[in-house]
Amino acid sequence: KTANFPFLGSLAENQISNKGAKALARSLLVNRSLMVLDLRSNSIGPTGAKALADALKKNQILLSLK
């Protein structure tokens, strides 16, 4: 189970929108432990995806994003 490992995170199927993706992007800028993040089956549109992409350019910890 991923709950046992703080470096893994699943937010799949949580109806995350652009607003939520932008908030998550801000969190990724200061992330120090999350290495795997699952965002599958959400409602993230182009603006949310761009915010995440921009944050990932600076994030050196996250290794996998689904």
PyMOL Python script that loads the backbone (N, CA, C, O; Angstrom):
from pymol import cmd

cmd.read_pdbstr("""\
ATOM      1  N   LYS A   1       0.834  -1.190   0.000  1.00  0.00           N
ATOM      2  CA  LYS A   1       0.000   0.000   0.000  1.00  0.00           C
ATOM      3  C   LYS A   1       0.872   1.244   0.000  1.00  0.00           C
ATOM      4  O   LYS A   1       1.884   1.297   0.699  1.00  0.00           O
ATOM      5  N   THR A   2       0.488   2.236  -0.772  1.00  0.00           N
ATOM      6  CA  THR A   2       1.281   3.459  -0.838  1.00  0.00           C
ATOM      7  C   THR A   2       1.183   4.278   0.442  1.00  0.00           C
ATOM      8  O   THR A   2       2.045   5.123   0.687  1.00  0.00           O
ATOM      9  N   ALA A   3       0.177   4.062   1.255  1.00  0.00           N
ATOM     10  CA  ALA A   3       0.015   4.829   2.492  1.00  0.00           C
ATOM     11  C   ALA A   3       1.175   4.598   3.457  1.00  0.00           C
ATOM     12  O   ALA A   3       1.441   5.440   4.315  1.00  0.00           O
ATOM     13  N   ASN A   4       1.864   3.471   3.328  1.00  0.00           N
ATOM     14  CA  ASN A   4       2.977   3.161   4.208  1.00  0.00           C
ATOM     15  C   ASN A   4       4.263   3.877   3.816  1.00  0.00           C
ATOM     16  O   ASN A   4       5.231   3.856   4.575  1.00  0.00           O
ATOM     17  N   PHE A   5       4.291   4.506   2.653  1.00  0.00           N
ATOM     18  CA  PHE A   5       5.503   5.134   2.142  1.00  0.00           C
ATOM     19  C   PHE A   5       5.232   6.602   1.854  1.00  0.00           C
ATOM     20  O   PHE A   5       4.550   6.924   0.881  1.00  0.00           O
ATOM     21  N   PRO A   6       5.760   7.508   2.694  1.00  0.00           N
ATOM     22  CA  PRO A   6       5.483   8.932   2.514  1.00  0.00           C
ATOM     23  C   PRO A   6       6.035   9.509   1.213  1.00  0.00           C
ATOM     24  O   PRO A   6       5.651  10.610   0.819  1.00  0.00           O
ATOM     25  N   PHE A   7       6.927   8.787   0.541  1.00  0.00           N
ATOM     26  CA  PHE A   7       7.484   9.288  -0.703  1.00  0.00           C
ATOM     27  C   PHE A   7       6.607   8.937  -1.906  1.00  0.00           C
ATOM     28  O   PHE A   7       6.929   9.308  -3.034  1.00  0.00           O
ATOM     29  N   LEU A   8       5.499   8.225  -1.673  1.00  0.00           N
ATOM     30  CA  LEU A   8       4.550   7.894  -2.733  1.00  0.00           C
ATOM     31  C   LEU A   8       3.232   8.607  -2.463  1.00  0.00           C
ATOM     32  O   LEU A   8       2.782   8.671  -1.319  1.00  0.00           O
ATOM     33  N   GLY A   9       2.607   9.147  -3.520  1.00  0.00           N
ATOM     34  CA  GLY A   9       1.327   9.812  -3.329  1.00  0.00           C
ATOM     35  C   GLY A   9       0.372   9.522  -4.456  1.00  0.00           C
ATOM     36  O   GLY A   9       0.747   9.595  -5.626  1.00  0.00           O
ATOM     37  N   SER A  10      -0.862   9.192  -4.119  1.00  0.00           N
ATOM     38  CA  SER A  10      -1.875   8.981  -5.130  1.00  0.00           C
ATOM     39  C   SER A  10      -3.031   9.940  -4.905  1.00  0.00           C
ATOM     40  O   SER A  10      -3.673   9.936  -3.855  1.00  0.00           O
ATOM     41  N   LEU A  11      -3.275  10.753  -5.906  1.00  0.00           N
ATOM     42  CA  LEU A  11      -4.443  11.641  -5.923  1.00  0.00           C
ATOM     43  C   LEU A  11      -5.315  11.300  -7.128  1.00  0.00           C
ATOM     44  O   LEU A  11      -6.062  12.139  -7.630  1.00  0.00           O
ATOM     45  N   ALA A  12      -5.205  10.063  -7.576  1.00  0.00           N
ATOM     46  CA  ALA A  12      -5.982   9.604  -8.727  1.00  0.00           C
ATOM     47  C   ALA A  12      -7.472   9.645  -8.405  1.00  0.00           C
ATOM     48  O   ALA A  12      -7.891   9.387  -7.276  1.00  0.00           O
ATOM     49  N   GLU A  13      -8.253   9.972  -9.415  1.00  0.00           N
ATOM     50  CA  GLU A  13      -9.715   9.965  -9.328  1.00  0.00           C
ATOM     51  C   GLU A  13     -10.241  10.840  -8.198  1.00  0.00           C
ATOM     52  O   GLU A  13     -11.107  10.411  -7.435  1.00  0.00           O
ATOM     53  N   ASN A  14      -9.727  12.068  -8.083  1.00  0.00           N
ATOM     54  CA  ASN A  14     -10.155  12.982  -7.033  1.00  0.00           C
ATOM     55  C   ASN A  14     -10.797  14.254  -7.567  1.00  0.00           C
ATOM     56  O   ASN A  14     -10.988  15.208  -6.813  1.00  0.00           O
ATOM     57  N   GLN A  15     -11.128  14.286  -8.836  1.00  0.00           N
ATOM     58  CA  GLN A  15     -11.777  15.442  -9.456  1.00  0.00           C
ATOM     59  C   GLN A  15     -10.959  16.721  -9.281  1.00  0.00           C
ATOM     60  O   GLN A  15     -11.516  17.803  -9.092  1.00  0.00           O
ATOM     61  N   ILE A  16      -9.642  16.590  -9.345  1.00  0.00           N
ATOM     62  CA  ILE A  16      -8.775  17.757  -9.235  1.00  0.00           C
ATOM     63  C   ILE A  16      -8.918  18.591 -10.504  1.00  0.00           C
ATOM     64  O   ILE A  16      -8.800  18.075 -11.616  1.00  0.00           O
ATOM     65  N   SER A  17      -9.175  19.881 -10.326  1.00  0.00           N
ATOM     66  CA  SER A  17      -9.376  20.802 -11.446  1.00  0.00           C
ATOM     67  C   SER A  17      -8.106  21.619 -11.677  1.00  0.00           C
ATOM     68  O   SER A  17      -7.072  21.366 -11.060  1.00  0.00           O
ATOM     69  N   ASN A  18      -8.198  22.598 -12.572  1.00  0.00           N
ATOM     70  CA  ASN A  18      -7.066  23.495 -12.803  1.00  0.00           C
ATOM     71  C   ASN A  18      -6.656  24.197 -11.510  1.00  0.00           C
ATOM     72  O   ASN A  18      -5.467  24.340 -11.224  1.00  0.00           O
ATOM     73  N   LYS A  19      -7.648  24.633 -10.731  1.00  0.00           N
ATOM     74  CA  LYS A  19      -7.362  25.328  -9.475  1.00  0.00           C
ATOM     75  C   LYS A  19      -6.576  24.424  -8.526  1.00  0.00           C
ATOM     76  O   LYS A  19      -5.596  24.857  -7.921  1.00  0.00           O
ATOM     77  N   GLY A  20      -7.002  23.189  -8.401  1.00  0.00           N
ATOM     78  CA  GLY A  20      -6.295  22.238  -7.544  1.00  0.00           C
ATOM     79  C   GLY A  20      -4.911  21.923  -8.072  1.00  0.00           C
ATOM     80  O   GLY A  20      -3.971  21.775  -7.292  1.00  0.00           O
ATOM     81  N   ALA A  21      -4.771  21.818  -9.374  1.00  0.00           N
ATOM     82  CA  ALA A  21      -3.475  21.536  -9.980  1.00  0.00           C
ATOM     83  C   ALA A  21      -2.507  22.689  -9.738  1.00  0.00           C
ATOM     84  O   ALA A  21      -1.318  22.468  -9.506  1.00  0.00           O
ATOM     85  N   LYS A  22      -3.012  23.912  -9.792  1.00  0.00           N
ATOM     86  CA  LYS A  22      -2.156  25.075  -9.530  1.00  0.00           C
ATOM     87  C   LYS A  22      -1.689  25.077  -8.074  1.00  0.00           C
ATOM     88  O   LYS A  22      -0.538  25.407  -7.789  1.00  0.00           O
ATOM     89  N   ALA A  23      -2.577  24.712  -7.160  1.00  0.00           N
ATOM     90  CA  ALA A  23      -2.198  24.624  -5.741  1.00  0.00           C
ATOM     91  C   ALA A  23      -1.161  23.519  -5.537  1.00  0.00           C
ATOM     92  O   ALA A  23      -0.197  23.688  -4.789  1.00  0.00           O
ATOM     93  N   LEU A  24      -1.368  22.406  -6.199  1.00  0.00           N
ATOM     94  CA  LEU A  24      -0.415  21.301  -6.112  1.00  0.00           C
ATOM     95  C   LEU A  24       0.938  21.718  -6.694  1.00  0.00           C
ATOM     96  O   LEU A  24       1.985  21.354  -6.160  1.00  0.00           O
ATOM     97  N   ALA A  25       0.911  22.472  -7.773  1.00  0.00           N
ATOM     98  CA  ALA A  25       2.150  22.953  -8.389  1.00  0.00           C
ATOM     99  C   ALA A  25       2.944  23.816  -7.408  1.00  0.00           C
ATOM    100  O   ALA A  25       4.168  23.710  -7.325  1.00  0.00           O
ATOM    101  N   ARG A  26       2.239  24.667  -6.672  1.00  0.00           N
ATOM    102  CA  ARG A  26       2.931  25.493  -5.665  1.00  0.00           C
ATOM    103  C   ARG A  26       3.576  24.610  -4.598  1.00  0.00           C
ATOM    104  O   ARG A  26       4.669  24.908  -4.115  1.00  0.00           O
ATOM    105  N   SER A  27       2.901  23.535  -4.237  1.00  0.00           N
ATOM    106  CA  SER A  27       3.453  22.604  -3.243  1.00  0.00           C
ATOM    107  C   SER A  27       4.680  21.880  -3.785  1.00  0.00           C
ATOM    108  O   SER A  27       5.631  21.618  -3.048  1.00  0.00           O
ATOM    109  N   LEU A  28       4.655  21.562  -5.065  1.00  0.00           N
ATOM    110  CA  LEU A  28       5.789  20.860  -5.662  1.00  0.00           C
ATOM    111  C   LEU A  28       7.050  21.718  -5.668  1.00  0.00           C
ATOM    112  O   LEU A  28       8.162  21.191  -5.699  1.00  0.00           O
ATOM    113  N   LEU A  29       6.880  23.025  -5.639  1.00  0.00           N
ATOM    114  CA  LEU A  29       8.045  23.914  -5.624  1.00  0.00           C
ATOM    115  C   LEU A  29       8.836  23.802  -4.328  1.00  0.00           C
ATOM    116  O   LEU A  29      10.031  24.095  -4.310  1.00  0.00           O
ATOM    117  N   VAL A  30       8.186  23.381  -3.243  1.00  0.00           N
ATOM    118  CA  VAL A  30       8.866  23.242  -1.952  1.00  0.00           C
ATOM    119  C   VAL A  30       8.950  21.779  -1.500  1.00  0.00           C
ATOM    120  O   VAL A  30       9.380  21.500  -0.380  1.00  0.00           O
ATOM    121  N   ASN A  31       8.543  20.854  -2.361  1.00  0.00           N
ATOM    122  CA  ASN A  31       8.563  19.430  -2.051  1.00  0.00           C
ATOM    123  C   ASN A  31       9.972  18.949  -1.725  1.00  0.00           C
ATOM    124  O   ASN A  31      10.927  19.245  -2.442  1.00  0.00           O
ATOM    125  N   ARG A  32      10.081  18.199  -0.627  1.00  0.00           N
ATOM    126  CA  ARG A  32      11.368  17.628  -0.233  1.00  0.00           C
ATOM    127  C   ARG A  32      11.299  16.108  -0.054  1.00  0.00           C
ATOM    128  O   ARG A  32      12.317  15.483   0.244  1.00  0.00           O
ATOM    129  N   SER A  33      10.113  15.500  -0.232  1.00  0.00           N
ATOM    130  CA  SER A  33      10.038  14.062   0.031  1.00  0.00           C
ATOM    131  C   SER A  33       9.195  13.274  -0.972  1.00  0.00           C
ATOM    132  O   SER A  33       9.423  12.076  -1.135  1.00  0.00           O
ATOM    133  N   LEU A  34       8.252  13.888  -1.636  1.00  0.00           N
ATOM    134  CA  LEU A  34       7.366  13.161  -2.552  1.00  0.00           C
ATOM    135  C   LEU A  34       8.125  12.793  -3.818  1.00  0.00           C
ATOM    136  O   LEU A  34       8.577  13.668  -4.557  1.00  0.00           O
ATOM    137  N   MET A  35       8.262  11.491  -4.063  1.00  0.00           N
ATOM    138  CA  MET A  35       9.031  11.022  -5.213  1.00  0.00           C
ATOM    139  C   MET A  35       8.142  10.479  -6.327  1.00  0.00           C
ATOM    140  O   MET A  35       8.547  10.470  -7.490  1.00  0.00           O
ATOM    141  N   VAL A  36       6.940  10.028  -5.987  1.00  0.00           N
ATOM    142  CA  VAL A  36       6.019   9.446  -6.963  1.00  0.00           C
ATOM    143  C   VAL A  36       4.650  10.055  -6.735  1.00  0.00           C
ATOM    144  O   VAL A  36       4.159  10.075  -5.607  1.00  0.00           O
ATOM    145  N   LEU A  37       4.024  10.554  -7.803  1.00  0.00           N
ATOM    146  CA  LEU A  37       2.709  11.179  -7.693  1.00  0.00           C
ATOM    147  C   LEU A  37       1.807  10.671  -8.806  1.00  0.00           C
ATOM    148  O   LEU A  37       2.187  10.684  -9.977  1.00  0.00           O
ATOM    149  N   ASP A  38       0.620  10.227  -8.442  1.00  0.00           N
ATOM    150  CA  ASP A  38      -0.357   9.708  -9.393  1.00  0.00           C
ATOM    151  C   ASP A  38      -1.533  10.680  -9.468  1.00  0.00           C
ATOM    152  O   ASP A  38      -2.265  10.852  -8.493  1.00  0.00           O
ATOM    153  N   LEU A  39      -1.710  11.306 -10.613  1.00  0.00           N
ATOM    154  CA  LEU A  39      -2.808  12.257 -10.825  1.00  0.00           C
ATOM    155  C   LEU A  39      -3.773  11.765 -11.905  1.00  0.00           C
ATOM    156  O   LEU A  39      -4.518  12.563 -12.473  1.00  0.00           O
ATOM    157  N   ARG A  40      -3.769  10.491 -12.188  1.00  0.00           N
ATOM    158  CA  ARG A  40      -4.628   9.958 -13.253  1.00  0.00           C
ATOM    159  C   ARG A  40      -6.109  10.175 -12.960  1.00  0.00           C
ATOM    160  O   ARG A  40      -6.541  10.224 -11.808  1.00  0.00           O
ATOM    161  N   SER A  41      -6.861  10.302 -14.032  1.00  0.00           N
ATOM    162  CA  SER A  41      -8.329  10.393 -13.989  1.00  0.00           C
ATOM    163  C   SER A  41      -8.823  11.565 -13.155  1.00  0.00           C
ATOM    164  O   SER A  41      -9.702  11.401 -12.309  1.00  0.00           O
ATOM    165  N   ASN A  42      -8.266  12.742 -13.388  1.00  0.00           N
ATOM    166  CA  ASN A  42      -8.728  13.975 -12.769  1.00  0.00           C
ATOM    167  C   ASN A  42      -9.236  14.914 -13.864  1.00  0.00           C
ATOM    168  O   ASN A  42      -9.306  14.528 -15.031  1.00  0.00           O
ATOM    169  N   SER A  43      -9.582  16.112 -13.502  1.00  0.00           N
ATOM    170  CA  SER A  43     -10.137  17.088 -14.451  1.00  0.00           C
ATOM    171  C   SER A  43      -9.164  18.242 -14.679  1.00  0.00           C
ATOM    172  O   SER A  43      -9.573  19.400 -14.769  1.00  0.00           O
ATOM    173  N   ILE A  44      -7.894  17.922 -14.770  1.00  0.00           N
ATOM    174  CA  ILE A  44      -6.870  18.943 -14.957  1.00  0.00           C
ATOM    175  C   ILE A  44      -6.822  19.321 -16.431  1.00  0.00           C
ATOM    176  O   ILE A  44      -6.611  18.474 -17.298  1.00  0.00           O
ATOM    177  N   GLY A  45      -7.022  20.610 -16.700  1.00  0.00           N
ATOM    178  CA  GLY A  45      -7.006  21.117 -18.060  1.00  0.00           C
ATOM    179  C   GLY A  45      -5.647  21.687 -18.429  1.00  0.00           C
ATOM    180  O   GLY A  45      -4.672  21.501 -17.701  1.00  0.00           O
ATOM    181  N   PRO A  46      -5.583  22.384 -19.561  1.00  0.00           N
ATOM    182  CA  PRO A  46      -4.310  22.924 -20.050  1.00  0.00           C
ATOM    183  C   PRO A  46      -3.615  23.888 -19.085  1.00  0.00           C
ATOM    184  O   PRO A  46      -2.392  23.838 -18.955  1.00  0.00           O
ATOM    185  N   THR A  47      -4.357  24.756 -18.412  1.00  0.00           N
ATOM    186  CA  THR A  47      -3.698  25.718 -17.520  1.00  0.00           C
ATOM    187  C   THR A  47      -3.148  25.026 -16.275  1.00  0.00           C
ATOM    188  O   THR A  47      -2.080  25.387 -15.782  1.00  0.00           O
ATOM    189  N   GLY A  48      -3.869  24.047 -15.776  1.00  0.00           N
ATOM    190  CA  GLY A  48      -3.370  23.285 -14.636  1.00  0.00           C
ATOM    191  C   GLY A  48      -2.161  22.452 -15.012  1.00  0.00           C
ATOM    192  O   GLY A  48      -1.205  22.347 -14.243  1.00  0.00           O
ATOM    193  N   ALA A  49      -2.205  21.858 -16.200  1.00  0.00           N
ATOM    194  CA  ALA A  49      -1.080  21.055 -16.676  1.00  0.00           C
ATOM    195  C   ALA A  49       0.168  21.915 -16.858  1.00  0.00           C
ATOM    196  O   ALA A  49       1.276  21.477 -16.550  1.00  0.00           O
ATOM    197  N   LYS A  50      -0.011  23.130 -17.355  1.00  0.00           N
ATOM    198  CA  LYS A  50       1.133  24.029 -17.539  1.00  0.00           C
ATOM    199  C   LYS A  50       1.735  24.418 -16.194  1.00  0.00           C
ATOM    200  O   LYS A  50       2.956  24.476 -16.048  1.00  0.00           O
ATOM    201  N   ALA A  51       0.876  24.686 -15.211  1.00  0.00           N
ATOM    202  CA  ALA A  51       1.376  25.025 -13.874  1.00  0.00           C
ATOM    203  C   ALA A  51       2.193  23.870 -13.300  1.00  0.00           C
ATOM    204  O   ALA A  51       3.251  24.087 -12.709  1.00  0.00           O
ATOM    205  N   LEU A  52       1.702  22.645 -13.473  1.00  0.00           N
ATOM    206  CA  LEU A  52       2.442  21.477 -12.991  1.00  0.00           C
ATOM    207  C   LEU A  52       3.764  21.319 -13.741  1.00  0.00           C
ATOM    208  O   LEU A  52       4.799  21.047 -13.133  1.00  0.00           O
ATOM    209  N   ALA A  53       3.724  21.491 -15.057  1.00  0.00           N
ATOM    210  CA  ALA A  53       4.943  21.359 -15.863  1.00  0.00           C
ATOM    211  C   ALA A  53       5.990  22.389 -15.448  1.00  0.00           C
ATOM    212  O   ALA A  53       7.173  22.066 -15.338  1.00  0.00           O
ATOM    213  N   ASP A  54       5.560  23.612 -15.220  1.00  0.00           N
ATOM    214  CA  ASP A  54       6.497  24.660 -14.797  1.00  0.00           C
ATOM    215  C   ASP A  54       7.113  24.329 -13.437  1.00  0.00           C
ATOM    216  O   ASP A  54       8.303  24.556 -13.218  1.00  0.00           O
ATOM    217  N   ALA A  55       6.301  23.795 -12.527  1.00  0.00           N
ATOM    218  CA  ALA A  55       6.805  23.430 -11.198  1.00  0.00           C
ATOM    219  C   ALA A  55       7.793  22.265 -11.291  1.00  0.00           C
ATOM    220  O   ALA A  55       8.785  22.220 -10.564  1.00  0.00           O
ATOM    221  N   LEU A  56       7.510  21.333 -12.185  1.00  0.00           N
ATOM    222  CA  LEU A  56       8.386  20.168 -12.314  1.00  0.00           C
ATOM    223  C   LEU A  56       9.750  20.530 -12.893  1.00  0.00           C
ATOM    224  O   LEU A  56      10.721  19.798 -12.700  1.00  0.00           O
ATOM    225  N   LYS A  57       9.827  21.638 -13.591  1.00  0.00           N
ATOM    226  CA  LYS A  57      11.127  22.091 -14.107  1.00  0.00           C
ATOM    227  C   LYS A  57      12.068  22.450 -12.952  1.00  0.00           C
ATOM    228  O   LYS A  57      13.289  22.362 -13.087  1.00  0.00           O
ATOM    229  N   LYS A  58      11.490  22.852 -11.822  1.00  0.00           N
ATOM    230  CA  LYS A  58      12.285  23.262 -10.673  1.00  0.00           C
ATOM    231  C   LYS A  58      12.374  22.192  -9.591  1.00  0.00           C
ATOM    232  O   LYS A  58      13.272  22.232  -8.750  1.00  0.00           O
ATOM    233  N   ASN A  59      11.447  21.237  -9.608  1.00  0.00           N
ATOM    234  CA  ASN A  59      11.414  20.187  -8.594  1.00  0.00           C
ATOM    235  C   ASN A  59      12.470  19.133  -8.929  1.00  0.00           C
ATOM    236  O   ASN A  59      12.490  18.589 -10.033  1.00  0.00           O
ATOM    237  N   GLN A  60      13.340  18.855  -7.972  1.00  0.00           N
ATOM    238  CA  GLN A  60      14.421  17.888  -8.197  1.00  0.00           C
ATOM    239  C   GLN A  60      14.175  16.561  -7.470  1.00  0.00           C
ATOM    240  O   GLN A  60      15.007  15.656  -7.537  1.00  0.00           O
ATOM    241  N   ILE A  61      13.041  16.442  -6.778  1.00  0.00           N
ATOM    242  CA  ILE A  61      12.765  15.265  -5.954  1.00  0.00           C
ATOM    243  C   ILE A  61      11.814  14.287  -6.657  1.00  0.00           C
ATOM    244  O   ILE A  61      12.051  13.080  -6.654  1.00  0.00           O
ATOM    245  N   LEU A  62      10.752  14.802  -7.252  1.00  0.00           N
ATOM    246  CA  LEU A  62       9.737  13.943  -7.888  1.00  0.00           C
ATOM    247  C   LEU A  62      10.351  13.203  -9.069  1.00  0.00           C
ATOM    248  O   LEU A  62      10.911  13.822  -9.973  1.00  0.00           O
ATOM    249  N   LEU A  63      10.247  11.891  -9.060  1.00  0.00           N
ATOM    250  CA  LEU A  63      10.829  11.060 -10.105  1.00  0.00           C
ATOM    251  C   LEU A  63       9.801  10.502 -11.077  1.00  0.00           C
ATOM    252  O   LEU A  63      10.128  10.193 -12.223  1.00  0.00           O
ATOM    253  N   SER A  64       8.547  10.370 -10.619  1.00  0.00           N
ATOM    254  CA  SER A  64       7.526   9.763 -11.456  1.00  0.00           C
ATOM    255  C   SER A  64       6.200  10.491 -11.266  1.00  0.00           C
ATOM    256  O   SER A  64       5.753  10.719 -10.142  1.00  0.00           O
ATOM    257  N   LEU A  65       5.584  10.849 -12.388  1.00  0.00           N
ATOM    258  CA  LEU A  65       4.267  11.473 -12.384  1.00  0.00           C
ATOM    259  C   LEU A  65       3.398  10.746 -13.370  1.00  0.00           C
ATOM    260  O   LEU A  65       3.722  10.657 -14.554  1.00  0.00           O
ATOM    261  N   LYS A  66       2.275  10.217 -12.876  1.00  0.00           N
ATOM    262  CA  LYS A  66       1.335   9.510 -13.744  1.00  0.00           C
ATOM    263  C   LYS A  66       0.103  10.359 -13.914  1.00  0.00           C
ATOM    264  O   LYS A  66      -0.830   9.960 -14.611  1.00  0.00           O
TER     265      LYS A  66
END
""", "prot")
cmd.dss("prot")
cmd.show_as("cartoon", "prot")
cmd.util.cbc("prot")
cmd.orient("prot")
